[in-house]
């Protein structure tokens, strides 16, 4: 194993050791206990992803999804906790990516 592989393994282990990652895994496991809830969570995630990646913003569709999400999250505490944990993990990874890119003078 070369130096980069060792550093990557260490970096991944450090990431997996964070409270943010542990909370993400805990909330994911909680959601997975209820297969129908997991399906609903995945449906919202998929719809949100597709909406964000679409060429044109459909404000009516966005507002519909946002409204459904507010209701869903208020009715399903496990889903609410998962979405919060997922967002925190995504932000952590995003910030790490920005830090790496900035420190490399990557243009």
N, C-alpha and C positions, 0 to 999 in steps of 0.2 A: 504494500500500500504506500503510495507516495504522499508527500507532505500535504497536498491539496485534499486528498481523500481523507486523511486523518483530521485535518482542520474542519472539513465538511461534517464528518461524523461527530466531532466535538460540538460544532455549532448546532447541529440537529438535536443532539442530546441536551444541550443547554436550552434550546427552544422548548423541547418537550418537558423540561423541568420547571417551566414558568407556571405561575399561578393561573395565568390566562389560558394556557393550553390545558391545564388540569380542569379548569372550570368548563371549558369547551367540551372536553371528553365526558365529564360528569353529566352535563346537561344533554349531550347527545345520547348517552346511554339511557337517561331517564325518558327521553322521547321515544327511543327504540323499544321500550317496554310495551308500548301501545302501537301496534303496527298501523292502525288506521290514523293515528296522530302523526306517525312518521310519514305516511303518504301525503297527508295534508300539508305538513311542513315542507316536504320536498316539492309539492305542487307550487306553493307560494315562492319558494326559492327559485324554481325554474321560471315561473312567470315573471318574477322580478328581474332575473338575469336577462331574459329575452326582451323585456321592456327597456332595460338599460342599454342593451346592445343594438336596438333597432335604429335604423337610419333616421327616421323621423319620430319626434316625440308626440305621442298621442296623449294629450292632456286628459281627455275623458277616461281613457284606459288606465292611466296613471292614478287618477283620482279614485277610480273604482277599486283598484288594487290596494291603494293606501287605506281606503275606508274598510275594505274587507280585512286587511291586516290589523287595523286598530281593534276591530271587533274580535277577530280570532285571538289576538294576543290577550285581550281582556278576559276572554272565556277560557283560555288554556294557559295556565301559569307555567307549565313545563315548556311549552312552545315559546312563550315570552322569554323565559330564562335562556333557552337555547339561542334564540335570535340575538339577544344581547351578547352572549358569549361568542357566538360566531362572528359578530361584528367586531368585537374586541380583538379576536385572533386575526381577522383580516387586516385590521388597522396595524397590528403589531408587525405582521409580515410585510405590509406595504411600507411602513416606516423603516424596517430593516433593509428592504430593497432600495429605497431612496438613499439611505445612508451608504450602502455599498456603492451605488452608482455615483453619488457625489464624491466619494473618496477616491474613486478611480479616474477622476477627470474625464469621464465618459461623455463624448459629444455625439 
